[in-house]
Amino acid sequence: MGSENFEFNANVWNWKAALEVVKSLDILSEGKVRQMGYNAMGVKIDMDDAHLIGRKIREEVLPKLEPNKRIFADGSITDQPDDGTIYRDEDEQWKNYSVSHDWLKDFTEFCLRSKGFQIY
């Protein structure tokens, strides 16, 4: 918010895992995190919360994730690269959603530079 064309793009495959990381930081209400997972809700995150999200990811999450690792929505970490496989079996669908160190680092920088943000 506050600057047109200052955007950060996410897809469902990494956003779902990123939301679980944000939820684990215990900054936003459960309801707000849930709304952030729905399409076209227009949820707004104010500047203070955006900056806190960025700082906490940088300080608490990124040190656990080396540049060649990624984190799943359940918080587990792997060094196996995402090979694009779509897991259809209900017991393995969680493997479809992960976020890499580099993606989270970019998201952290976006949060810290933003004046808050809105999710579409």
The first five atom37 places (N, CA, C, CB, O) and aatype in JSON, in Angstrom:
{
  "aatype": [12, 7, 15, 6, 2, 13, 6, 13, 2, 0, 2, 19, 17, 2, 17, 11, 0, 0, 10, 6, 19, 19, 11, 15, 10, 3, 9, 10, 15, 6, 7, 11, 19, 1, 5, 12, 7, 18, 2, 0, 12, 7, 19, 11, 9, 3, 12, 3, 3, 0, 8, 10, 9, 7, 1, 11, 9, 1, 6, 6, 19, 10, 14, 11, 10, 6, 14, 2, 11, 1, 9, 13, 0, 3, 7, 15, 9, 16, 3, 5, 14, 3, 3, 7, 16, 9, 18, 1, 3, 6, 3, 6, 5, 17, 11, 2, 18, 15, 19, 15, 8, 3, 17, 10, 11, 3, 13, 16, 6, 13, 4, 10, 1, 15, 11, 7, 13, 5, 9, 18],
  "atom_mask": [
    [1, 1, 1, 1, 1],
    [1, 1, 1, 0, 1],
    [1, 1, 1, 1, 1],
    [1, 1, 1, 1, 1],
    [1, 1, 1, 1, 1],
    [1, 1, 1, 1, 1],
    [1, 1, 1, 1, 1],
    [1, 1, 1, 1, 1],
    [1, 1, 1, 1, 1],
    [1, 1, 1, 1, 1],
    [1, 1, 1, 1, 1],
    [1, 1, 1, 1, 1],
    [1, 1, 1, 1, 1],
    [1, 1, 1, 1, 1],
    [1, 1, 1, 1, 1],
    [1, 1, 1, 1, 1],
    [1, 1, 1, 1, 1],
    [1, 1, 1, 1, 1],
    [1, 1, 1, 1, 1],
    [1, 1, 1, 1, 1],
    [1, 1, 1, 1, 1],
    [1, 1, 1, 1, 1],
    [1, 1, 1, 1, 1],
    [1, 1, 1, 1, 1],
    [1, 1, 1, 1, 1],
    [1, 1, 1, 1, 1],
    [1, 1, 1, 1, 1],
    [1, 1, 1, 1, 1],
    [1, 1, 1, 1, 1],
    [1, 1, 1, 1, 1],
    [1, 1, 1, 0, 1],
    [1, 1, 1, 1, 1],
    [1, 1, 1, 1, 1],
    [1, 1, 1, 1, 1],
    [1, 1, 1, 1, 1],
    [1, 1, 1, 1, 1],
    [1, 1, 1, 0, 1],
    [1, 1, 1, 1, 1],
    [1, 1, 1, 1, 1],
    [1, 1, 1, 1, 1],
    [1, 1, 1, 1, 1],
    [1, 1, 1, 0, 1],
    [1, 1, 1, 1, 1],
    [1, 1, 1, 1, 1],
    [1, 1, 1, 1, 1],
    [1, 1, 1, 1, 1],
    [1, 1, 1, 1, 1],
    [1, 1, 1, 1, 1],
    [1, 1, 1, 1, 1],
    [1, 1, 1, 1, 1],
    [1, 1, 1, 1, 1],
    [1, 1, 1, 1, 1],
    [1, 1, 1, 1, 1],
    [1, 1, 1, 0, 1],
    [1, 1, 1, 1, 1],
    [1, 1, 1, 1, 1],
    [1, 1, 1, 1, 1],
    [1, 1, 1, 1, 1],
    [1, 1, 1, 1, 1],
    [1, 1, 1, 1, 1],
    [1, 1, 1, 1, 1],
    [1, 1, 1, 1, 1],
    [1, 1, 1, 1, 1],
    [1, 1, 1, 1, 1],
    [1, 1, 1, 1, 1],
    [1, 1, 1, 1, 1],
    [1, 1, 1, 1, 1],
    [1, 1, 1, 1, 1],
    [1, 1, 1, 1, 1],
    [1, 1, 1, 1, 1],
    [1, 1, 1, 1, 1],
    [1, 1, 1, 1, 1],
    [1, 1, 1, 1, 1],
    [1, 1, 1, 1, 1],
    [1, 1, 1, 0, 1],
    [1, 1, 1, 1, 1],
    [1, 1, 1, 1, 1],
    [1, 1, 1, 1, 1],
    [1, 1, 1, 1, 1],
    [1, 1, 1, 1, 1],
    [1, 1, 1, 1, 1],
    [1, 1, 1, 1, 1],
    [1, 1, 1, 1, 1],
    [1, 1, 1, 0, 1],
    [1, 1, 1, 1, 1],
    [1, 1, 1, 1, 1],
    [1, 1, 1, 1, 1],
    [1, 1, 1, 1, 1],
    [1, 1, 1, 1, 1],
    [1, 1, 1, 1, 1],
    [1, 1, 1, 1, 1],
    [1, 1, 1, 1, 1],
    [1, 1, 1, 1, 1],
    [1, 1, 1, 1, 1],
    [1, 1, 1, 1, 1],
    [1, 1, 1, 1, 1],
    [1, 1, 1, 1, 1],
    [1, 1, 1, 1, 1],
    [1, 1, 1, 1, 1],
    [1, 1, 1, 1, 1],
    [1, 1, 1, 1, 1],
    [1, 1, 1, 1, 1],
    [1, 1, 1, 1, 1],
    [1, 1, 1, 1, 1],
    [1, 1, 1, 1, 1],
    [1, 1, 1, 1, 1],
    [1, 1, 1, 1, 1],
    [1, 1, 1, 1, 1],
    [1, 1, 1, 1, 1],
    [1, 1, 1, 1, 1],
    [1, 1, 1, 1, 1],
    [1, 1, 1, 1, 1],
    [1, 1, 1, 1, 1],
    [1, 1, 1, 1, 1],
    [1, 1, 1, 1, 1],
    [1, 1, 1, 0, 1],
    [1, 1, 1, 1, 1],
    [1, 1, 1, 1, 1],
    [1, 1, 1, 1, 1],
    [1, 1, 1, 1, 1]
  ],
  "atom_positions": [
    [[0.86, -1.17, 0.0], [0.0, 0.0, 0.0], [0.9, 1.23, 0.0], [-0.97, 0.0, 1.23], [2.01, 1.21, 0.52]],
    [[0.4, 2.29, -0.58], [1.16, 3.52, -0.6], [2.04, 3.69, -1.82], [0.0, 0.0, 0.0], [2.6, 4.77, -2.02]],
    [[2.19, 2.65, -2.64], [3.02, 2.79, -3.83], [2.52, 1.83, -4.9], [4.51, 2.52, -3.5], [2.62, 0.61, -4.75]],
    [[1.99, 2.4, -5.96], [1.56, 1.55, -7.06], [2.77, 0.87, -7.67], [0.78, 2.36, -8.12], [3.88, 1.4, -7.63]],
    [[2.56, -0.27, -8.23], [3.6, -1.05, -8.9], [4.64, -1.62, -7.95], [4.28, -0.21, -9.92], [5.63, -2.2, -8.41]],
    [[4.47, -1.49, -6.66], [5.34, -2.18, -5.7], [4.56, -3.4, -5.26], [5.74, -1.26, -4.45], [3.77, -3.36, -4.32]],
    [[4.8, -4.49, -5.98], [4.0, -5.69, -5.79], [4.9, -6.9, -5.54], [3.12, -5.94, -7.02], [6.09, -6.9, -5.84]],
    [[4.29, -7.9, -4.97], [4.95, -9.18, -4.76], [3.99, -10.26, -5.22], [5.37, -9.38, -3.25], [2.85, -10.32, -4.76]],
    [[4.44, -11.1, -6.12], [3.58, -12.15, -6.66], [3.82, -13.48, -5.97], [3.81, -12.3, -8.16], [4.95, -13.83, -5.63]],
    [[2.74, -14.19, -5.77], [2.8, -15.52, -5.16], [1.82, -16.42, -5.88], [2.49, -15.46, -3.62], [0.82, -15.95, -6.43]],
    [[2.1, -17.69, -5.88], [1.13, -18.65, -6.41], [0.63, -19.51, -5.25], [1.77, -19.53, -7.54], [1.17, -19.47, -4.15]],
    [[-0.39, -20.28, -5.52], [-0.99, -21.09, -4.45], [0.01, -22.08, -3.86], [-2.2, -21.85, -4.99], [-0.06, -22.4, -2.67]],
    [[0.94, -22.55, -4.67], [1.89, -23.58, -4.21], [2.83, -23.04, -3.14], [2.71, -24.11, -5.39], [3.17, -23.77, -2.21]],
    [[3.24, -21.78, -3.25], [4.11, -21.25, -2.19], [3.34, -20.39, -1.19], [5.23, -20.44, -2.8], [3.76, -20.29, -0.04]],
    [[2.24, -19.77, -1.6], [1.5, -18.91, -0.67], [0.9, -19.7, 0.49], [0.4, -18.17, -1.4], [0.9, -19.23, 1.63]],
    [[0.4, -20.91, 0.2], [-0.19, -21.72, 1.27], [0.85, -22.04, 2.35], [-0.79, -23.02, 0.69], [0.55, -21.98, 3.54]],
    [[2.05, -22.37, 1.93], [3.12, -22.65, 2.9], [3.57, -21.37, 3.6], [4.33, -23.31, 2.2], [3.82, -21.37, 4.81]],
    [[3.66, -20.27, 2.84], [4.06, -19.0, 3.44], [3.06, -18.54, 4.5], [4.2, -17.92, 2.35], [3.45, -18.0, 5.53]],
    [[1.77, -18.76, 4.24], [0.76, -18.38, 5.23], [0.92, -19.17, 6.53], [-0.64, -18.61, 4.67], [0.7, -18.63, 7.61]],
    [[1.3, -20.42, 6.41], [1.54, -21.21, 7.63], [2.74, -20.68, 8.4], [1.76, -22.7, 7.28], [2.74, -20.69, 9.63]],
    [[3.75, -20.21, 7.68], [4.89, -19.58, 8.34], [4.42, -18.31, 9.05], [6.02, -19.25, 7.31], [4.76, -18.09, 10.21]],
    [[3.65, -17.48, 8.36], [3.14, -16.24, 8.96], [2.28, -16.57, 10.18], [2.31, -15.42, 7.92], [2.4, -15.92, 11.22]],
    [[1.42, -17.56, 10.05], [0.55, -17.97, 11.17], [1.39, -18.38, 12.38], [-0.37, -19.13, 10.76], [1.05, -18.04, 13.52]],
    [[2.49, -19.1, 12.15], [3.33, -19.58, 13.25], [4.02, -18.44, 14.0], [4.38, -20.54, 12.73], [4.47, -18.62, 15.13]],
    [[4.11, -17.27, 13.38], [4.76, -16.11, 14.01], [3.87, -15.48, 15.07], [5.13, -15.08, 12.97], [4.35, -14.7, 15.9]],
    [[2.57, -15.8, 15.05], [1.61, -15.31, 16.04], [1.54, -13.78, 16.09], [1.96, -15.85, 17.42], [1.54, -13.18, 17.16]],
    [[1.48, -13.18, 14.9], [1.38, -11.72, 14.8], [-0.06, -11.33, 14.47], [2.35, -11.18, 13.72], [-0.61, -10.4, 15.07]],
    [[-0.66, -12.02, 13.53], [-1.99, -11.7, 13.04], [-3.03, -12.63, 13.66], [-2.04, -11.79, 11.51], [-2.7, -13.75, 14.08]],
    [[-4.26, -12.18, 13.71], [-5.33, -13.01, 14.24], [-5.57, -14.21, 13.32], [-6.63, -12.19, 14.4], [-5.25, -14.18, 12.13]],
    [[-6.12, -15.24, 13.89], [-6.47, -16.45, 13.12], [-7.4, -16.09, 11.96], [-7.13, -17.5, 14.03], [-7.24, -16.61, 10.85]],
    [[-8.36, -15.22, 12.22], [-9.31, -14.82, 11.18], [-8.64, -14.1, 10.02], [0.0, 0.0, 0.0], [-8.97, -14.33, 8.86]],
    [[-7.71, -13.21, 10.34], [-7.02, -12.48, 9.29], [-6.15, -13.42, 8.46], [-6.16, -11.35, 9.89], [-6.11, -13.29, 7.23]],
    [[-5.47, -14.34, 9.1], [-4.65, -15.3, 8.36], [-5.54, -16.16, 7.46], [-3.84, -16.21, 9.33], [-5.19, -16.44, 6.32]],
    [[-6.69, -16.56, 7.96], [-7.62, -17.36, 7.16], [-8.08, -16.57, 5.94], [-8.84, -17.79, 8.01], [-8.12, -17.11, 4.84]],
    [[-8.43, -15.3, 6.13], [-8.85, -14.45, 5.01], [-7.73, -14.27, 3.99], [-9.32, -13.09, 5.53], [-8.0, -14.16, 2.8]],
    [[-6.49, -14.24, 4.45], [-5.35, -14.1, 3.55], [-5.23, -15.3, 2.61], [-4.07, -13.92, 4.35], [-4.58, -15.2, 1.57]],
    [[-5.84, -16.4, 2.96], [-5.79, -17.59, 2.13], [-6.88, -17.66, 1.08], [0.0, 0.0, 0.0], [-6.85, -18.54, 0.22]],
    [[-7.83, -16.75, 1.14], [-8.93, -16.75, 0.17], [-8.64, -15.78, -0.96], [-10.27, -16.39, 0.85], [-8.02, -14.73, -0.74]],
    [[-9.06, -16.12, -2.13], [-8.86, -15.29, -3.31], [-9.78, -14.06, -3.28], [-9.11, -16.11, -4.59], [-10.94, -14.14, -2.88]],
    [[-9.23, -12.92, -3.69], [-9.99, -11.68, -3.91], [-10.66, -11.11, -2.67], [-11.03, -11.93, -4.95], [-11.68, -10.43, -2.79]],
    [[-10.12, -11.36, -1.5], [-10.69, -10.79, -0.28], [-10.22, -9.36, -0.04], [-10.33, -11.67, 0.92], [-10.9, -8.6, 0.65]],
    [[-9.07, -8.99, -0.58], [-8.56, -7.64, -0.39], [-8.09, -7.35, 1.02], [0.0, 0.0, 0.0], [-8.13, -6.2, 1.46]],
    [[-7.65, -8.37, 1.72], [-7.2, -8.21, 3.11], [-6.01, -7.25, 3.17], [-6.81, -9.59, 3.73], [-5.08, -7.36, 2.37]],
    [[-6.05, -6.32, 4.12], [-4.97, -5.35, 4.27], [-4.15, -5.67, 5.52], [-5.54, -3.91, 4.36], [-4.68, -5.98, 6.58]],
    [[-2.84, -5.59, 5.35], [-1.9, -5.75, 6.45], [-1.23, -4.4, 6.63], [-0.84, -6.91, 6.17], [-0.61, -3.88, 5.7]],
    [[-1.35, -3.82, 7.82], [-0.79, -2.48, 8.02], [0.74, -2.53, 8.09], [-1.35, -1.86, 9.3], [1.35, -3.6, 8.2]],
    [[1.35, -1.35, 8.02], [2.8, -1.26, 7.94], [3.5, -1.89, 9.14], [3.21, 0.18, 7.82], [4.49, -2.6, 8.97]],
    [[3.0, -1.66, 10.34], [3.65, -2.22, 11.53], [3.64, -3.75, 11.49], [2.95, -1.73, 12.79], [4.65, -4.38, 11.79]],
    [[2.51, -4.34, 11.12], [2.43, -5.8, 11.04], [3.3, -6.33, 9.9], [0.98, -6.25, 10.85], [3.96, -7.35, 10.05]],
    [[3.3, -5.64, 8.77], [4.14, -6.07, 7.63], [5.61, -6.08, 8.03], [3.92, -5.14, 6.41], [6.33, -7.03, 7.73]],
    [[6.05, -5.02, 8.7], [7.45, -4.95, 9.12], [7.77, -6.01, 10.17], [7.76, -3.55, 9.67], [8.85, -6.6, 10.15]],
    [[6.84, -6.26, 11.08], [7.06, -7.29, 12.09], [7.13, -8.68, 11.45], [5.94, -7.25, 13.15], [7.96, -9.5, 11.83]],
    [[6.27, -8.94, 10.48], [6.32, -10.21, 9.75], [7.69, -10.35, 9.08], [5.18, -10.29, 8.68], [8.33, -11.4, 9.18]],
    [[8.14, -9.31, 8.41], [9.44, -9.35, 7.74], [10.58, -9.6, 8.71], [0.0, 0.0, 0.0], [11.46, -10.42, 8.44]],
    [[10.58, -8.9, 9.84], [11.66, -9.07, 10.83], [11.65, -10.48, 11.42], [11.52, -8.04, 11.96], [12.7, -11.11, 11.53]],
    [[10.48, -10.96, 11.79], [10.41, -12.28, 12.42], [10.79, -13.4, 11.45], [9.02, -12.53, 12.97], [11.46, -14.35, 11.85]],
    [[10.38, -13.3, 10.2], [10.8, -14.32, 9.23], [12.32, -14.26, 9.08], [10.11, -14.1, 7.85], [12.98, -15.3, 9.07]],
    [[12.86, -13.06, 8.96], [14.31, -12.91, 8.8], [15.07, -13.46, 10.01], [14.67, -11.43, 8.59], [16.1, -14.12, 9.85]],
    [[14.57, -13.2, 11.21], [15.29, -13.59, 12.42], [15.02, -15.02, 12.87], [14.94, -12.66, 13.53], [15.91, -15.68, 13.42]],
    [[13.79, -15.51, 12.65], [13.41, -16.81, 13.21], [13.31, -17.95, 12.19], [12.11, -16.68, 13.91], [13.56, -19.1, 12.54]],
    [[12.95, -17.63, 10.96], [12.71, -18.7, 9.98], [13.88, -18.88, 9.03], [11.45, -18.4, 9.19], [14.35, -20.0, 8.83]],
    [[14.35, -17.79, 8.45], [15.43, -17.91, 7.46], [16.7, -18.57, 8.0], [15.76, -16.56, 6.94], [17.34, -19.3, 7.26]],
    [[17.09, -18.34, 9.26], [18.29, -19.03, 9.76], [18.17, -20.56, 9.73], [18.58, -18.58, 11.17], [19.18, -21.26, 9.66]],
    [[16.95, -21.08, 9.77], [16.74, -22.53, 9.71], [16.78, -23.05, 8.27], [15.4, -22.89, 10.36], [16.99, -24.24, 8.03]],
    [[16.58, -22.14, 7.32], [16.49, -22.5, 5.91], [17.74, -22.02, 5.18], [15.22, -21.91, 5.26], [17.92, -20.82, 4.99]],
    [[18.57, -22.92, 4.78], [19.7, -22.53, 3.96], [19.19, -22.25, 2.55], [20.82, -23.64, 3.95], [18.08, -22.66, 2.2]],
    [[19.98, -21.55, 1.74], [19.51, -21.19, 0.4], [19.06, -22.37, -0.48], [20.58, -20.46, -0.31], [18.32, -22.16, -1.44]],
    [[19.46, -23.56, -0.18], [19.06, -24.7, -1.0], [17.93, -25.51, -0.36], [20.25, -25.6, -1.26], [17.69, -26.66, -0.76]],
    [[17.25, -24.94, 0.61], [16.2, -25.69, 1.3], [14.86, -24.99, 1.13], [16.52, -25.84, 2.8], [14.78, -23.83, 0.74]],
    [[13.81, -25.74, 1.44], [12.46, -25.18, 1.42], [11.67, -25.73, 2.59], [11.74, -25.5, 0.07], [12.0, -26.78, 3.15]],
    [[10.63, -24.99, 2.96], [9.82, -25.37, 4.11], [8.4, -25.66, 3.62], [9.82, -24.23, 5.19], [7.84, -24.94, 2.79]],
    [[7.82, -26.73, 4.15], [6.46, -27.12, 3.83], [5.48, -26.42, 4.77], [6.29, -28.66, 3.91], [5.89, -25.83, 5.78]],
    [[4.21, -26.48, 4.43], [3.17, -25.85, 5.24], [3.13, -26.4, 6.66], [1.81, -26.04, 4.59], [2.68, -25.71, 7.58]],
    [[3.59, -27.63, 6.85], [3.6, -28.21, 8.2], [4.84, -27.83, 9.01], [3.5, -29.72, 8.11], [5.0, -28.27, 10.15]],
    [[5.72, -27.02, 8.42], [6.92, -26.57, 9.12], [8.13, -27.45, 8.92], [0.0, 0.0, 0.0], [9.23, -27.09, 9.35]],
    [[7.97, -28.58, 8.27], [9.12, -29.44, 8.02], [9.97, -28.84, 6.89], [8.67, -30.88, 7.66], [9.47, -28.14, 6.02]],
    [[11.26, -29.15, 6.94], [12.22, -28.58, 6.0], [12.88, -29.7, 5.21], [13.28, -27.74, 6.74], [13.16, -30.77, 5.74]],
    [[13.12, -29.43, 3.94], [13.77, -30.41, 3.08], [14.82, -29.73, 2.22], [12.75, -31.14, 2.2], [14.74, -28.54, 1.95]],
    [[15.81, -30.51, 1.81], [16.79, -30.01, 0.85], [16.52, -30.6, -0.54], [18.22, -30.35, 1.31], [17.28, -30.36, -1.47]],
    [[15.44, -31.37, -0.66], [15.06, -31.92, -1.96], [14.43, -30.82, -2.8], [14.08, -33.13, -1.78], [13.51, -30.14, -2.35]],
    [[14.92, -30.62, -4.03], [14.32, -29.59, -4.88], [12.9, -29.96, -5.29], [15.17, -29.36, -6.12], [12.56, -31.14, -5.35]],
    [[12.1, -28.97, -5.56], [10.75, -29.19, -6.03], [10.83, -29.61, -7.49], [9.86, -27.9, -5.86], [11.29, -28.84, -8.33]],
    [[10.41, -30.82, -7.78], [10.52, -31.34, -9.15], [9.23, -31.14, -9.95], [10.88, -32.83, -9.12], [9.11, -31.62, -11.08]],
    [[8.26, -30.44, -9.37], [7.03, -30.15, -10.08], [5.98, -31.25, -10.02], [0.0, 0.0, 0.0], [4.92, -31.12, -10.64]],
    [[6.26, -32.31, -9.3], [5.29, -33.39, -9.17], [4.04, -32.89, -8.46], [5.9, -34.6, -8.42], [4.14, -32.19, -7.44]],
    [[2.88, -33.24, -8.98], [1.6, -32.94, -8.31], [1.18, -34.2, -7.57], [0.49, -32.47, -9.35], [0.89, -35.23, -8.17]],
    [[1.15, -34.1, -6.25], [0.76, -35.23, -5.42], [-0.75, -35.23, -5.26], [1.47, -35.18, -4.03], [-1.33, -34.29, -4.71]],
    [[-1.38, -36.29, -5.74], [-2.83, -36.37, -5.72], [-3.36, -37.23, -4.58], [-3.33, -36.92, -7.03], [-4.5, -37.06, -4.15]],
    [[-2.55, -38.14, -4.09], [-2.96, -38.98, -2.98], [-3.18, -38.1, -1.75], [-1.89, -40.09, -2.7], [-2.32, -37.28, -1.42]],
    [[-4.29, -38.26, -1.09], [-4.65, -37.4, 0.04], [-3.57, -37.36, 1.11], [-5.96, -37.87, 0.66], [-3.34, -36.32, 1.74]],
    [[-2.89, -38.48, 1.33], [-1.84, -38.53, 2.35], [-0.57, -37.79, 1.95], [-1.51, -39.96, 2.65], [0.29, -37.54, 2.79]],
    [[-0.44, -37.44, 0.67], [0.77, -36.78, 0.2], [0.53, -35.37, -0.33], [1.4, -37.61, -0.87], [1.48, -34.71, -0.74]],
    [[-0.7, -34.9, -0.31], [-0.99, -33.59, -0.89], [-0.23, -32.46, -0.21], [-2.46, -33.32, -0.82], [0.01, -31.42, -0.83]],
    [[0.15, -32.61, 1.02], [0.91, -31.58, 1.73], [2.23, -31.29, 1.03], [1.16, -32.02, 3.18], [2.78, -30.19, 1.17]],
    [[2.75, -32.25, 0.27], [4.02, -32.07, -0.43], [3.91, -31.08, -1.59], [4.51, -33.41, -0.95], [4.93, -30.64, -2.13]],
    [[2.69, -30.73, -1.97], [2.49, -29.78, -3.07], [2.79, -28.34, -2.67], [1.07, -29.88, -3.58], [2.98, -27.49, -3.54]],
    [[2.83, -28.07, -1.39], [2.93, -26.68, -0.9], [4.21, -26.47, -0.11], [1.71, -26.33, -0.03], [4.38, -27.01, 0.99]],
    [[5.12, -25.69, -0.67], [6.36, -25.37, 0.03], [6.84, -24.0, -0.44], [7.45, -26.47, -0.22], [6.4, -23.48, -1.46]],
    [[7.74, -23.46, 0.32], [8.32, -22.16, -0.02], [9.83, -22.25, 0.2], [7.68, -21.0, 0.83], [10.29, -22.76, 1.22]],
    [[10.57, -21.74, -0.77], [12.03, -21.83, -0.72], [12.62, -20.7, 0.12], [12.62, -21.8, -2.13], [11.96, -19.7, 0.4]],
    [[13.86, -20.88, 0.5], [14.61, -19.85, 1.22], [14.59, -18.55, 0.43], [16.07, -20.32, 1.47], [14.31, -17.48, 0.98]],
    [[14.89, -18.63, -0.87], [14.98, -17.42, -1.68], [13.63, -16.71, -1.79], [15.5, -17.76, -3.08], [13.58, -15.48, -1.73]],
    [[12.55, -17.47, -1.94], [11.23, -16.86, -2.02], [10.91, -16.15, -0.71], [10.15, -17.91, -2.34], [10.44, -15.02, -0.71]],
    [[11.16, -16.82, 0.41], [10.88, -16.22, 1.72], [11.76, -14.99, 1.96], [11.11, -17.25, 2.85], [11.3, -14.01, 2.54]],
    [[13.0, -15.04, 1.51], [13.88, -13.88, 1.66], [13.33, -12.71, 0.87], [15.32, -14.22, 1.19], [13.3, -11.58, 1.37]],
    [[12.89, -12.96, -0.36], [12.29, -11.89, -1.17], [11.01, -11.35, -0.51], [11.98, -12.41, -2.59], [10.79, -10.14, -0.51]],
    [[10.19, -12.23, 0.04], [8.97, -11.81, 0.72], [9.31, -10.96, 1.95], [8.12, -13.03, 1.14], [8.65, -9.96, 2.23]],
    [[10.33, -11.37, 2.67], [10.78, -10.61, 3.85], [11.18, -9.2, 3.45], [11.97, -11.33, 4.53], [10.79, -8.22, 4.1]],
    [[11.96, -9.09, 2.38], [12.4, -7.77, 1.91], [11.2, -6.93, 1.46], [13.4, -7.92, 0.75], [11.16, -5.72, 1.71]],
    [[10.24, -7.57, 0.81], [9.02, -6.86, 0.41], [8.3, -6.32, 1.65], [8.08, -7.79, -0.4], [7.93, -5.15, 1.69]],
    [[8.11, -7.17, 2.65], [7.42, -6.75, 3.88], [8.13, -5.57, 4.54], [7.32, -7.92, 4.87], [7.49, -4.61, 4.96]],
    [[9.45, -5.66, 4.63], [10.22, -4.62, 5.31], [10.24, -3.3, 4.55], [11.63, -5.11, 5.53], [10.37, -2.24, 5.16]],
    [[10.13, -3.35, 3.24], [10.15, -2.13, 2.42], [8.75, -1.55, 2.21], [10.79, -2.41, 1.08], [8.61, -0.41, 1.77]],
    [[7.73, -2.34, 2.52], [6.36, -1.91, 2.23], [5.85, -0.92, 3.27], [5.43, -3.11, 2.16], [6.42, -0.76, 4.35]],
    [[4.76, -0.27, 2.9], [4.02, 0.58, 3.83], [2.74, -0.15, 4.22], [3.71, 1.98, 3.2], [1.69, 0.46, 4.43]],
    [[2.86, -1.47, 4.3], [1.72, -2.34, 4.48], [1.39, -2.91, 3.11], [0.0, 0.0, 0.0], [1.89, -2.44, 2.09]],
    [[0.53, -3.91, 3.09], [0.17, -4.48, 1.8], [-1.24, -5.04, 1.83], [1.16, -5.58, 1.39], [-1.82, -5.28, 2.88]],
    [[-1.76, -5.23, 0.63], [-3.1, -5.77, 0.46], [-2.99, -7.01, -0.4], [-4.05, -4.71, -0.18], [-2.22, -7.05, -1.36]],
    [[-3.76, -8.04, -0.07], [-3.72, -9.3, -0.78], [-4.95, -9.44, -1.66], [-3.62, -10.48, 0.21], [-6.08, -9.28, -1.2]],
    [[-4.7, -9.74, -2.92], [-5.8, -9.9, -3.89], [-5.9, -11.32, -4.35], [-5.59, -8.98, -5.1], [-6.76, -11.65, -5.17]]
  ]
}
